[in-house]
Amino acid sequence: MNSDNTILQTLEESVFSKDIERVSLVVSRIDIQSYSPTEIINALSRGIEKAREYFKNGIFSIPDLLVAIDAYRHGINYLKEIAPKLMNQKTEDGKPRVVIGVVEGDVHDMGKNIVAAVLEASGYHVYDLGRNVPNETFLETIRSTKADILALSTMMSTPLANMRILIEMTKTTYPHTAIIVGGAPFDADLARRMGADGYAENAITAPDETNKLLISFASDKKLIK
């Protein structure tokens, strides 16, 4: 690691302070030979983690968090441009894989979008399928990505019956994929009765709850390697 941490600290602070232009400027001036993509990504991620803590404590609003996430993504996207091979290796190596989407019958995706962005910034490889997603699309994406986690969302009660079918199909076909749900109709009890393995109340808790599932499935030797 480069002994001069000033640039990495500046990058972390730029994400936390929601300064997109500064993030782009700092990353553009980084000597990729002196700092590994891992070091740079970790600095960007620390900025997001600080922003998430502020959001959790009511200091940051949802727009504040989204701008910080946008700053993070600007940094990541620039890294992909200047070091695509290294970034592709970093993206694929060791990142838990999450397939996320709003189930068929619902087009409300604001909450899902925030959760997807926070999970990405928290170190997950996120496959965001969007909204009103058919069950078959979820299942095919789990197969093709060997997903560790399936994250399902709905803001309505009408798609719940179909979501239950999807959960049952996933558990039958891909028993090593953990399932976490969220959205307006849910609490922990309903999530359990639907057959889900976990429940995230909001974007604040989503990374922690997802981590718990990964640890639980790994300890049971069920996590796909």
Residue frames as a rotation matrix with the C-alpha (Angstrom) as fourth column:
MET 1
0.571 0.821 0.000 0.00
0.821 -0.571 0.000 0.00
0.000 0.000 -1.000 0.00
ASN 2
-0.009 -0.524 0.852 1.18
0.395 -0.784 -0.478 3.53
0.918 0.332 0.214 -0.75
SER 3
-0.471 -0.274 -0.839 2.42
0.874 -0.018 -0.485 5.16
0.118 -0.962 0.248 2.44
ASP 4
-0.986 0.157 -0.051 0.73
-0.153 -0.984 -0.087 8.46
-0.064 -0.078 0.995 1.59
ASN 5
-0.546 0.838 0.018 -2.90
0.817 0.537 -0.211 8.11
-0.186 -0.100 -0.977 2.65
THR 6
-0.680 0.265 -0.683 -3.82
-0.060 -0.949 -0.309 11.74
-0.731 -0.169 0.662 1.92
ILE 7
-0.784 0.375 -0.496 -5.38
-0.578 -0.148 0.802 10.99
0.227 0.915 0.332 -1.46
LEU 8
-0.610 0.565 -0.556 -7.41
0.424 0.825 0.373 8.08
0.669 -0.008 -0.743 -0.10
GLN 9
-0.551 0.390 -0.738 -8.60
0.709 -0.247 -0.660 10.17
-0.440 -0.887 -0.141 2.85
THR 10
-0.754 0.253 -0.607 -9.58
-0.409 -0.903 0.131 12.97
-0.515 0.347 0.784 0.48
LEU 11
-0.755 0.468 -0.460 -11.50
-0.283 0.400 0.872 10.50
0.592 0.788 -0.169 -1.66
GLU 12
-0.563 0.527 -0.637 -13.33
0.779 0.595 -0.196 9.11
0.276 -0.606 -0.746 1.37
GLU 13
-0.556 0.311 -0.771 -14.25
0.390 -0.721 -0.572 12.60
-0.734 -0.619 0.279 2.55
SER 14
-0.858 0.215 -0.467 -15.38
-0.494 -0.597 0.632 13.65
-0.143 0.773 0.619 -0.93
VAL 15
-0.622 0.669 -0.405 -17.89
0.238 0.655 0.717 10.79
0.746 0.350 -0.567 -1.09
PHE 16
-0.415 0.438 -0.797 -19.12
0.908 0.140 -0.396 11.48
-0.061 -0.888 -0.456 2.42
SER 17
-0.538 0.151 -0.829 -19.53
0.151 -0.951 -0.271 15.20
-0.830 -0.271 0.488 1.69
LYS 18
0.354 0.791 0.500 -21.45
0.592 0.224 -0.774 14.37
-0.724 0.570 -0.389 -1.51
ASP 19
0.260 -0.375 -0.890 -18.95
-0.541 -0.820 0.188 16.20
-0.800 0.433 -0.416 -3.73
ILE 20
0.766 0.143 0.627 -19.27
0.327 0.752 -0.572 14.41
-0.553 0.643 0.529 -7.07
GLU 21
0.895 -0.442 0.061 -16.95
-0.177 -0.477 -0.861 16.78
0.410 0.760 -0.505 -8.95
ARG 22
0.270 -0.829 0.489 -14.24
-0.961 -0.201 0.189 16.40
-0.058 -0.521 -0.852 -6.33
VAL 23
0.395 -0.079 0.915 -14.48
-0.177 0.971 0.160 12.61
-0.902 -0.225 0.369 -6.45
SER 24
0.920 -0.005 0.391 -14.04
0.375 0.297 -0.878 12.67
-0.112 0.955 0.275 -10.22
LEU 25
0.708 -0.685 0.173 -11.09
-0.532 -0.678 -0.507 15.06
0.464 0.267 -0.844 -9.94
VAL 26
0.220 -0.642 0.734 -9.32
-0.866 0.217 0.450 13.06
-0.449 -0.735 -0.509 -7.23
VAL 27
0.521 0.019 0.853 -9.77
0.119 0.988 -0.095 9.72
-0.845 0.151 0.513 -8.99
SER 28
0.974 -0.119 0.194 -8.57
0.183 -0.095 -0.978 11.19
0.135 0.988 -0.071 -12.30
ARG 29
0.497 -0.824 0.270 -5.32
-0.725 -0.566 -0.392 12.26
0.476 -0.001 -0.879 -10.62
ILE 30
0.598 -0.257 0.759 -4.60
-0.503 0.616 0.606 8.97
-0.624 -0.744 0.239 -8.88
ASP 31
-0.249 -0.750 -0.612 -1.57
-0.953 0.301 0.018 7.06
0.171 0.588 -0.790 -10.11
ILE 32
0.737 0.667 -0.111 -3.02
-0.648 0.744 0.165 3.62
0.192 -0.050 0.980 -10.69
GLN 33
0.235 -0.746 -0.623 0.48
0.041 0.649 -0.760 2.17
0.971 0.153 0.184 -10.37
SER 34
-0.725 -0.553 0.410 0.78
-0.314 -0.265 -0.912 3.51
0.613 -0.790 0.019 -6.81
TYR 35
-0.493 0.657 0.570 -2.70
-0.723 0.055 -0.688 2.66
-0.484 -0.752 0.449 -5.54
SER 36
-0.970 0.200 0.136 -4.46
0.239 0.878 0.415 -0.62
-0.036 0.435 -0.900 -6.20
PRO 37
-0.436 0.889 0.140 -8.14
-0.217 -0.255 0.942 -0.64
0.873 0.380 0.304 -7.22
THR 38
0.074 0.445 -0.892 -8.85
0.753 0.561 0.343 -2.34
0.654 -0.698 -0.294 -3.90
GLU 39
-0.628 -0.384 -0.677 -7.38
0.748 -0.537 -0.390 0.58
-0.213 -0.752 0.624 -1.94
ILE 40
-0.958 0.272 0.094 -9.37
-0.210 -0.884 0.418 3.10
0.197 0.380 0.904 -3.98
ILE 41
-0.191 0.936 -0.295 -12.62
0.019 0.304 0.953 1.15
0.981 0.176 -0.076 -3.73
ASN 42
-0.118 0.096 -0.988 -12.16
0.935 0.346 -0.078 0.76
0.334 -0.933 -0.131 0.02
ALA 43
-0.905 -0.233 -0.355 -11.74
0.345 -0.892 -0.293 4.53
-0.248 -0.387 0.888 0.36
LEU 44
-0.693 0.719 0.045 -14.91
-0.409 -0.444 0.797 5.14
0.594 0.534 0.602 -1.66
SER 45
-0.034 0.704 -0.709 -16.75
0.361 0.671 0.648 2.53
0.932 -0.234 -0.277 0.42
ARG 46
-0.535 -0.199 -0.821 -15.66
0.845 -0.117 -0.523 4.10
0.008 -0.973 0.230 3.71
GLY 47
-0.979 0.203 -0.005 -17.22
-0.203 -0.977 0.071 7.35
0.009 0.070 0.997 2.55
ILE 48
-0.287 0.917 -0.276 -20.49
-0.326 0.177 0.929 5.57
0.901 0.357 0.248 1.83
GLU 49
-0.163 0.197 -0.967 -20.42
0.749 0.663 0.009 3.82
0.643 -0.722 -0.256 5.20
LYS 50
-0.869 -0.162 -0.467 -20.08
0.438 -0.689 -0.577 7.18
-0.229 -0.706 0.670 6.96
ALA 51
-0.775 0.631 -0.034 -22.97
-0.548 -0.644 0.534 8.54
0.315 0.433 0.845 4.88
ARG 52
-0.158 0.725 -0.671 -25.08
0.105 0.688 0.718 5.49
0.982 0.043 -0.184 5.79
GLU 53
-0.477 -0.074 -0.876 -24.38
0.860 0.165 -0.482 6.06
0.180 -0.983 -0.015 9.48
TYR 54
-0.968 0.144 -0.207 -25.48
-0.095 -0.969 -0.229 9.68
-0.234 -0.201 0.951 9.14
PHE 55
-0.472 0.838 -0.274 -28.64
-0.507 -0.004 0.862 8.51
0.721 0.545 0.427 7.36
LYS 56
-0.225 0.331 -0.916 -29.24
0.555 0.817 0.159 5.93
0.801 -0.472 -0.368 10.08
ASN 57
-0.560 -0.098 -0.823 -28.96
0.808 -0.287 -0.515 8.63
-0.186 -0.953 0.239 12.76
GLY 58
0.444 0.896 0.005 -31.27
0.860 -0.425 -0.283 11.02
-0.252 0.130 -0.959 10.95
ILE 59
-0.050 -0.543 -0.838 -28.56
0.146 -0.834 0.532 13.52
-0.988 -0.095 0.121 10.00
PHE 60
-0.933 -0.220 -0.283 -28.67
-0.258 -0.137 0.956 12.73
-0.249 0.966 0.071 6.27
SER 61
0.153 0.985 -0.084 -31.91
-0.673 0.042 -0.738 12.61
-0.723 0.170 0.669 4.30
ILE 62
0.469 0.086 0.879 -32.63
0.429 0.847 -0.312 10.12
-0.772 0.524 0.361 1.52
PRO 63
0.976 -0.141 0.166 -31.52
0.089 -0.438 -0.895 12.67
0.199 0.888 -0.415 -1.13
ASP 64
0.461 -0.858 0.228 -28.26
-0.870 -0.386 0.306 13.18
-0.174 -0.340 -0.924 0.80
LEU 65
0.093 -0.399 0.912 -27.60
-0.221 0.885 0.409 9.45
-0.971 -0.240 -0.006 0.78
LEU 66
0.731 0.262 0.630 -28.43
0.499 0.424 -0.755 9.15
-0.465 0.867 0.179 -2.91
VAL 67
0.887 -0.460 -0.036 -26.00
-0.390 -0.707 -0.590 11.94
0.246 0.538 -0.806 -3.84
ALA 68
0.153 -0.850 0.504 -23.26
-0.839 0.158 0.521 10.26
-0.523 -0.502 -0.689 -1.79
ILE 69
0.243 0.008 0.970 -23.97
0.220 0.973 -0.063 7.00
-0.945 0.229 0.235 -3.60
ASP 70
0.970 0.115 0.216 -23.83
0.238 -0.226 -0.945 8.85
-0.060 0.967 -0.247 -6.92
ALA 71
0.557 -0.830 0.021 -20.42
-0.831 -0.557 0.014 10.22
0.000 -0.025 -1.000 -5.94
TYR 72
0.020 -0.496 0.868 -19.28
-0.411 0.787 0.460 6.69
-0.912 -0.366 -0.188 -5.12
ARG 73
0.560 0.286 0.777 -20.47
0.478 0.656 -0.585 5.43
-0.677 0.699 0.231 -8.50
HIS 74
0.942 -0.294 -0.165 -18.65
-0.325 -0.661 -0.677 8.22
0.090 0.691 -0.718 -10.33
GLY 75
0.133 -0.947 0.291 -15.44
-0.918 -0.008 0.396 7.03
-0.373 -0.320 -0.871 -8.73
ILE 76
0.018 -0.055 0.998 -16.12
-0.011 0.998 0.055 3.38
-1.000 -0.012 0.017 -9.55
ASN 77
0.847 0.392 0.358 -17.05
0.337 0.123 -0.933 4.17
-0.410 0.912 -0.028 -13.16
TYR 78
0.713 -0.657 -0.245 -13.87
-0.697 -0.625 -0.350 6.17
0.077 0.421 -0.904 -13.68
LEU 79
-0.114 -0.754 0.647 -11.81
-0.694 0.526 0.491 3.30
-0.711 -0.393 -0.584 -12.30
LYS 80
0.373 0.335 0.865 -13.48
0.301 0.838 -0.455 0.98
-0.877 0.430 0.212 -14.80
GLU 81
0.997 0.004 -0.077 -12.34
-0.068 -0.426 -0.902 3.29
-0.037 0.905 -0.424 -17.59
ILE 82
0.441 -0.898 -0.012 -8.69
-0.874 -0.426 -0.233 3.58
0.204 0.113 -0.972 -16.56
ALA 83
-0.689 -0.676 0.261 -8.15
-0.719 0.683 -0.128 0.03
-0.092 -0.276 -0.957 -15.28
PRO 84
0.210 0.931 -0.298 -10.84
-0.942 0.274 0.191 -2.20
0.260 0.241 0.935 -16.81
LYS 85
0.063 -0.217 -0.974 -9.00
-0.134 0.965 -0.223 -5.50
0.989 0.145 0.031 -16.41
LEU 86
-0.894 -0.432 -0.114 -8.12
0.076 0.103 -0.992 -4.87
0.441 -0.896 -0.059 -12.78
MET 87
-0.584 0.743 0.326 -11.65
-0.797 -0.450 -0.402 -3.66
-0.152 -0.495 0.856 -12.04
ASN 88
0.252 0.683 -0.685 -13.25
-0.742 0.591 0.316 -6.67
0.621 0.429 0.656 -13.71
GLN 89
-0.325 -0.453 -0.830 -11.12
0.202 0.824 -0.529 -8.96
0.924 -0.340 -0.176 -11.57
LYS 90
-0.985 -0.036 0.169 -11.99
-0.147 -0.345 -0.927 -6.98
0.092 -0.938 0.334 -8.44
THR 91
-0.263 0.964 0.020 -15.69
-0.956 -0.264 0.128 -7.07
0.129 0.014 0.992 -9.34
GLU 92
0.358 0.449 -0.819 -15.75
-0.492 0.836 0.243 -10.83
0.794 0.316 0.520 -9.77
ASP 93
-0.360 -0.645 -0.674 -13.41
0.206 0.650 -0.732 -11.92
0.910 -0.402 -0.101 -7.00
GLY 94
-0.815 -0.160 -0.557 -14.96
0.528 0.191 -0.827 -12.50
0.239 -0.968 -0.071 -3.62
LYS 95
-0.808 0.563 0.173 -18.03
-0.587 -0.793 -0.163 -10.30
0.045 -0.233 0.971 -3.89
PRO 96
-0.610 0.702 0.367 -21.30
0.349 0.655 -0.670 -11.85
-0.711 -0.281 -0.645 -2.71
ARG 97
-0.951 0.279 0.136 -23.87
0.069 -0.236 0.969 -11.83
0.302 0.931 0.205 -5.51
VAL 98
-0.542 0.815 -0.206 -27.32
0.177 -0.129 -0.976 -10.33
-0.822 -0.565 -0.074 -4.96
VAL 99
-0.755 0.483 0.442 -30.22
0.474 -0.064 0.878 -10.51
0.453 0.873 -0.181 -7.41
ILE 100
-0.664 0.503 -0.553 -32.74
0.329 -0.468 -0.820 -7.80
-0.672 -0.726 0.145 -6.57
GLY 101
-0.884 0.405 0.234 -36.02
0.080 -0.362 0.929 -6.64
0.461 0.839 0.288 -8.06
VAL 102
-0.525 0.831 0.186 -39.63
-0.709 -0.305 -0.636 -5.64
-0.471 -0.466 0.749 -7.55
VAL 103
-0.704 0.230 0.672 -41.92
0.279 0.959 -0.036 -8.62
-0.653 0.162 -0.740 -8.10
GLU 104
-0.852 0.419 0.315 -44.41
0.318 -0.065 0.946 -8.90
0.417 0.906 -0.078 -10.92
GLY 105
0.133 0.984 -0.116 -47.51
0.862 -0.057 0.504 -6.80
0.490 -0.167 -0.856 -10.39
ASP 106
0.695 0.022 -0.718 -45.75
0.512 -0.717 0.473 -3.82
-0.504 -0.697 -0.510 -8.79
VAL 107
0.428 -0.524 0.736 -43.98
0.673 -0.358 -0.647 -0.87
0.603 0.773 0.200 -10.45
HIS 108
0.933 -0.100 0.345 -42.96
-0.288 -0.783 0.552 1.00
0.215 -0.614 -0.759 -7.28
ASP 109
0.622 -0.749 -0.229 -39.18
0.629 0.652 -0.423 0.86
0.466 0.119 0.877 -7.26
MET 110
0.497 -0.471 0.729 -37.82
-0.427 -0.864 -0.267 3.86
0.756 -0.179 -0.630 -5.33
GLY 111
0.653 -0.219 0.725 -37.14
-0.697 0.200 0.688 1.86
-0.295 -0.955 -0.022 -2.18
LYS 112
0.832 -0.336 0.442 -35.64
0.411 0.908 -0.083 -1.00
-0.373 0.250 0.893 -4.17
ASN 113
0.652 -0.597 0.467 -33.37
0.288 -0.375 -0.881 1.41
0.701 0.709 -0.072 -6.03
ILE 114
0.470 -0.462 0.752 -32.01
-0.781 -0.615 0.109 2.82
0.413 -0.638 -0.650 -2.76
VAL 115
0.701 -0.179 0.690 -31.44
-0.376 0.729 0.572 -0.64
-0.606 -0.660 0.444 -1.28
ALA 116
0.842 -0.388 0.376 -29.69
0.540 0.597 -0.593 -1.81
0.006 0.702 0.712 -4.45
ALA 117
0.535 -0.650 0.539 -27.38
-0.099 -0.682 -0.724 1.20
0.839 0.334 -0.430 -4.41
VAL 118
0.470 -0.334 0.817 -26.55
-0.882 -0.222 0.417 0.81
0.042 -0.916 -0.399 -0.72
LEU 119
0.809 -0.167 0.564 -25.82
0.009 0.962 0.272 -2.91
-0.588 -0.215 0.780 -1.16
GLU 120
0.760 -0.551 0.345 -23.56
0.474 0.108 -0.874 -2.16
0.444 0.828 0.343 -4.11
ALA 121
0.365 -0.618 0.697 -21.69
-0.476 -0.767 -0.430 0.47
0.800 -0.175 -0.574 -2.12
SER 122
0.532 -0.111 0.839 -21.43
-0.808 0.230 0.543 -2.02
-0.254 -0.967 0.033 0.77
GLY 123
-0.430 -0.898 0.099 -19.45
-0.789 0.426 0.443 -4.47
-0.439 0.112 -0.891 -1.34
TYR 124
0.013 0.509 0.861 -22.06
0.133 0.852 -0.506 -6.63
-0.991 0.121 -0.057 -3.03
HIS 125
-0.986 -0.147 -0.078 -22.22
-0.071 -0.057 0.996 -7.49
-0.151 0.987 0.046 -6.70
VAL 126
-0.313 0.947 -0.072 -25.79
-0.089 -0.105 -0.991 -6.39
-0.945 -0.304 0.117 -7.41
TYR 127
-0.929 0.201 0.310 -27.87
0.351 0.212 0.912 -7.60
0.117 0.956 -0.268 -10.34
ASP 128
-0.582 0.728 -0.362 -30.80
-0.173 -0.545 -0.820 -5.17
-0.795 -0.415 0.443 -10.41
LEU 129
-0.732 0.354 0.582 -33.66
0.664 0.560 0.495 -6.54
-0.151 0.749 -0.645 -12.51
GLY 130
-0.864 0.383 0.327 -35.87
-0.197 -0.855 0.480 -3.48
0.463 0.350 0.814 -12.09
ARG 131
-0.594 0.743 0.307 -39.60
-0.573 -0.123 -0.811 -3.55
-0.565 -0.657 0.499 -11.43
ASN 132
0.451 0.883 -0.128 -42.57
-0.774 0.316 -0.548 -5.73
-0.444 0.346 0.827 -12.37
VAL 133
-0.455 -0.796 -0.399 -40.19
-0.889 0.433 0.149 -8.66
0.054 0.422 -0.905 -12.83
PRO 134
0.549 0.664 -0.507 -41.63
-0.642 0.724 0.252 -12.07
0.534 0.187 0.824 -13.83
ASN 135
0.717 -0.225 0.660 -40.76
-0.460 0.558 0.691 -15.03
-0.523 -0.799 0.297 -11.63
GLU 136
0.851 -0.373 0.369 -39.00
0.514 0.734 -0.444 -16.74
-0.106 0.568 0.816 -14.53
THR 137
0.566 -0.662 0.492 -36.60
-0.050 -0.623 -0.781 -13.80
0.823 0.417 -0.385 -14.89
PHE 138
0.482 -0.367 0.796 -35.63
-0.876 -0.208 0.434 -13.98
0.006 -0.907 -0.422 -11.23
LEU 139
0.748 -0.131 0.651 -35.03
-0.118 0.939 0.324 -17.73
-0.654 -0.319 0.686 -11.46
GLU 140
0.813 -0.460 0.357 -33.00
0.516 0.285 -0.808 -17.51
0.270 0.841 0.468 -14.66
THR 141
0.475 -0.654 0.589 -30.82
-0.427 -0.756 -0.496 -14.75
0.769 -0.016 -0.638 -13.20
ILE 142
0.574 -0.259 0.777 -30.20
-0.723 0.287 0.629 -16.77
-0.386 -0.922 -0.022 -10.04
ARG 143
0.834 -0.226 0.504 -29.10
0.338 0.930 -0.142 -19.66
-0.437 0.289 0.852 -12.26
SER 144
0.703 -0.545 0.457 -26.82
0.451 -0.156 -0.879 -17.60
0.550 0.824 0.136 -14.50
THR 145
0.311 -0.581 0.752 -25.19
-0.527 -0.764 -0.373 -15.60
0.791 -0.281 -0.544 -11.70
LYS 146
-0.092 -0.224 -0.970 -25.11
0.590 0.773 -0.234 -18.32
0.803 -0.593 0.061 -9.02
ALA 147
0.021 0.176 0.984 -26.60
-0.390 -0.905 0.170 -15.72
0.921 -0.387 0.049 -6.71
ASP 148
-0.840 -0.326 -0.433 -25.96
0.301 0.383 -0.873 -15.92
0.451 -0.864 -0.224 -2.99
ILE 149
-0.671 0.606 -0.427 -28.93
0.244 -0.363 -0.899 -13.71
-0.700 -0.708 0.096 -2.15
LEU 150
-0.481 0.646 0.593 -32.34
0.667 -0.170 0.726 -13.06
0.569 0.744 -0.348 -3.72
ALA 151
-0.824 0.195 -0.532 -33.78
0.277 -0.680 -0.679 -9.72
-0.494 -0.706 0.507 -2.56
LEU 152
-0.461 0.769 0.443 -37.47
0.764 0.089 0.639 -9.21
0.452 0.633 -0.629 -3.31
SER 153
-0.912 0.144 -0.385 -39.50
0.104 -0.825 -0.555 -6.04
-0.397 -0.546 0.737 -2.90
THR 154
-0.360 0.814 0.455 -43.09
0.674 -0.110 0.730 -4.90
0.645 0.570 -0.509 -3.18
MET 155
-0.980 0.100 0.170 -45.00
-0.180 -0.805 -0.565 -1.90
0.081 -0.585 0.807 -1.90
MET 156
-0.165 0.980 -0.109 -48.37
-0.916 -0.111 0.386 -3.57
0.367 0.164 0.916 -2.43
SER 157
-0.297 0.139 0.945 -50.22
-0.630 0.715 -0.303 -6.51
-0.717 -0.685 -0.125 -0.93
THR 158
0.678 0.700 -0.226 -51.68
-0.620 0.380 -0.686 -7.82
-0.394 0.605 0.691 -4.19
PRO 159
0.341 -0.566 -0.751 -48.40
-0.681 0.402 -0.612 -9.35
0.648 0.720 -0.248 -5.49
LEU 160
-0.128 -0.486 0.864 -47.77
-0.969 0.249 -0.003 -11.26
-0.214 -0.838 -0.503 -2.25
ALA 161
0.662 0.422 0.620 -49.36
-0.316 0.906 -0.280 -14.49
-0.680 -0.010 0.733 -3.47
ASN 162
0.924 -0.362 -0.121 -47.13
-0.027 0.255 -0.967 -14.50
0.381 0.897 0.226 -6.52
MET 163
0.134 -0.910 0.393 -44.11
-0.844 -0.312 -0.435 -13.63
0.519 -0.273 -0.810 -4.38
ARG 164
0.230 0.006 0.973 -44.84
-0.761 0.624 0.176 -16.63
-0.607 -0.781 0.148 -2.17
ILE 165
0.963 0.132 0.234 -44.81
0.047 0.775 -0.631 -18.85
-0.265 0.618 0.740 -5.26
LEU 166
0.619 -0.786 0.007 -41.45
-0.312 -0.254 -0.915 -17.37
0.721 0.564 -0.403 -6.29
ILE 167
0.029 -0.596 0.803 -40.01
-0.999 -0.053 -0.004 -17.97
0.045 -0.802 -0.596 -2.83
GLU 168
0.528 0.240 0.814 -41.17
-0.399 0.917 -0.011 -21.60
-0.749 -0.319 0.580 -2.89
MET 169
0.986 -0.164 0.041 -39.75
0.105 0.410 -0.906 -22.13
0.132 0.897 0.422 -6.39
THR 170
0.370 -0.900 0.231 -36.43
-0.654 -0.428 -0.623 -20.60
0.660 0.080 -0.747 -5.39
LYS 171
0.066 -0.328 0.943 -36.12
-0.934 0.312 0.174 -22.74
-0.351 -0.892 -0.285 -2.28
THR 172
0.746 0.277 0.606 -36.89
-0.103 0.947 -0.306 -25.86
-0.658 0.165 0.734 -4.30
THR 173
0.921 -0.325 0.217 -34.64
0.289 0.195 -0.937 -25.11
0.262 0.925 0.274 -7.26
TYR 174
0.036 -0.924 0.381 -31.86
0.080 -0.378 -0.922 -23.08
0.996 0.064 0.061 -5.62
PRO 175
0.778 0.389 -0.493 -31.81
0.460 0.183 0.869 -24.05
0.428 -0.903 -0.036 -1.93
HIS 176
-0.052 -0.889 -0.455 -28.37
0.996 -0.081 0.044 -22.46
-0.076 -0.451 0.889 -1.45
THR 177
-0.599 -0.078 0.797 -29.68
0.322 -0.934 0.151 -18.98
0.733 0.347 0.584 -2.32
ALA 178
-0.621 0.351 -0.701 -30.88
0.698 -0.158 -0.698 -17.03
-0.356 -0.923 -0.147 0.72
ILE 179
-0.201 0.678 0.707 -34.03
0.680 -0.423 0.599 -14.91
0.705 0.601 -0.377 0.32
ILE 180
-0.702 0.012 -0.712 -34.59
0.560 -0.607 -0.563 -11.51
-0.439 -0.794 0.420 1.89
VAL 181
-0.088 0.781 0.619 -37.74
0.875 -0.237 0.423 -9.43
0.477 0.578 -0.662 1.45
GLY 182
-0.715 -0.074 -0.695 -38.84
0.483 -0.771 -0.415 -5.87
-0.506 -0.632 0.587 2.12
GLY 183
-0.728 0.504 0.465 -41.49
0.190 -0.504 0.843 -3.30
0.659 0.701 0.271 1.35
ALA 184
-0.544 0.528 0.652 -44.55
-0.706 -0.708 -0.017 -1.67
0.453 -0.470 0.758 2.85
PRO 185
0.462 0.854 -0.241 -46.62
-0.538 0.485 0.689 -4.82
0.705 -0.189 0.684 3.55
PHE 186
0.230 -0.457 -0.859 -43.84
0.302 0.873 -0.383 -6.57
0.925 -0.172 0.338 5.45
ASP 187
0.466 -0.401 0.789 -42.74
-0.882 -0.286 0.375 -7.03
0.075 -0.870 -0.487 8.99
ALA 188
-0.582 -0.811 0.064 -40.51
-0.813 0.579 -0.061 -9.80
0.013 -0.088 -0.996 10.30
ASP 189
-0.357 0.515 0.779 -43.46
-0.265 0.744 -0.613 -12.08
-0.896 -0.425 -0.129 11.04
LEU 190
0.724 0.650 -0.232 -44.96
-0.380 0.095 -0.920 -11.83
-0.576 0.754 0.316 7.55
ALA 191
0.147 -0.761 -0.632 -41.54
-0.966 0.027 -0.257 -12.38
0.213 0.648 -0.731 5.99
ARG 192
-0.732 -0.413 0.542 -41.19
-0.578 0.797 -0.174 -15.57
-0.360 -0.440 -0.823 8.02
ARG 193
0.004 0.838 0.545 -44.68
-0.108 0.542 -0.833 -16.77
-0.994 -0.055 0.093 7.10
MET 194
0.710 0.185 -0.680 -43.93
-0.655 -0.183 -0.733 -16.10
-0.260 0.966 -0.009 3.42
GLY 195
0.895 -0.392 0.213 -40.97
0.412 0.909 -0.058 -18.44
-0.171 0.139 0.975 3.70
ALA 196
0.639 -0.692 0.336 -38.25
-0.208 -0.576 -0.791 -15.81
0.741 0.435 -0.512 3.40
ASP 197
0.210 -0.675 -0.708 -34.96
0.817 0.519 -0.252 -16.25
0.537 -0.525 0.660 5.24
GLY 198
-0.605 -0.471 -0.642 -34.67
0.744 -0.621 -0.246 -12.59
-0.283 -0.627 0.726 6.21
TYR 199
0.534 0.796 0.285 -36.36
0.829 -0.559 0.011 -9.20
0.168 0.231 -0.958 6.30
ALA 200
-0.706 -0.706 -0.062 -34.98
0.708 -0.699 -0.100 -5.69
0.027 -0.114 0.993 5.79
GLU 201
0.147 0.809 -0.569 -37.10
0.763 -0.459 -0.455 -2.85
-0.629 -0.368 -0.685 7.08
ASN 202
0.949 0.105 -0.298 -35.30
-0.069 -0.850 -0.522 -0.24
-0.308 0.516 -0.800 4.99
ALA 203
0.693 -0.721 0.013 -32.04
0.036 0.017 -0.999 0.70
0.720 0.693 0.038 3.26
ILE 204
0.248 -0.605 0.756 -30.39
-0.918 -0.397 -0.016 1.35
0.310 -0.690 -0.654 6.62
THR 205
0.235 -0.072 0.969 -30.79
-0.683 0.697 0.217 -2.23
-0.691 -0.714 0.114 7.79
ALA 206
0.913 0.268 -0.309 -30.49
-0.409 0.570 -0.713 -3.98
-0.014 0.777 0.629 4.42
PRO 207
0.166 -0.908 -0.385 -26.68
-0.595 0.219 -0.773 -4.45
0.786 0.357 -0.504 4.40
ASP 208
-0.528 -0.377 0.761 -26.58
-0.849 0.260 -0.461 -5.72
-0.024 -0.889 -0.457 7.99
GLU 209
0.327 0.737 0.591 -29.49
-0.631 0.636 -0.444 -8.11
-0.704 -0.228 0.673 7.48
THR 210
0.833 -0.088 -0.547 -27.97
-0.459 0.443 -0.770 -9.37
0.310 0.892 0.328 4.24
ASN 211
-0.218 -0.975 0.036 -24.64
-0.758 0.146 -0.636 -9.95
0.615 -0.165 -0.771 5.98
LYS 212
-0.258 0.198 0.946 -26.41
-0.828 0.459 -0.322 -11.98
-0.498 -0.866 0.045 8.66
LEU 213
0.794 0.605 0.049 -27.93
-0.472 0.666 -0.578 -14.22
-0.382 0.436 0.814 6.01
LEU 214
0.491 -0.691 -0.530 -24.58
-0.540 0.236 -0.808 -14.78
0.684 0.683 -0.258 4.34
ILE 215
-0.496 -0.696 0.519 -22.99
-0.829 0.201 -0.523 -15.74
0.260 -0.689 -0.676 7.65
SER 216
0.060 0.631 0.774 -25.90
-0.742 0.547 -0.388 -18.02
-0.668 -0.551 0.501 8.54
PHE 217
0.917 0.316 -0.245 -25.87
-0.393 0.603 -0.694 -19.83
-0.072 0.732 0.677 5.21
ALA 218
0.174 -0.936 -0.307 -22.08
-0.635 0.132 -0.761 -20.11
0.753 0.327 -0.571 5.24
SER 219
-0.457 -0.350 0.818 -22.10
-0.884 0.282 -0.374 -21.62
-0.100 -0.893 -0.438 8.72
ASP 220
0.367 0.669 0.646 -24.59
-0.470 0.733 -0.492 -24.21
-0.803 -0.123 0.583 7.52
LYS 221
-0.642 -0.719 0.266 -22.34
-0.045 0.382 0.923 -24.91
-0.765 0.581 -0.278 4.54
LYS 222
0.231 0.808 0.542 -25.14
0.690 0.257 -0.677 -23.90
-0.686 0.530 -0.498 2.21
LEU 223
0.505 -0.041 -0.862 -23.56
-0.335 -0.930 -0.153 -20.86
-0.795 0.366 -0.483 0.57
ILE 224
0.909 -0.179 0.376 -22.53
0.415 0.437 -0.798 -21.37
-0.022 0.882 0.471 -3.04
LYS 225
0.213 -0.914 -0.345 -18.81
0.188 -0.308 0.933 -20.99
-0.959 -0.263 0.106 -3.46
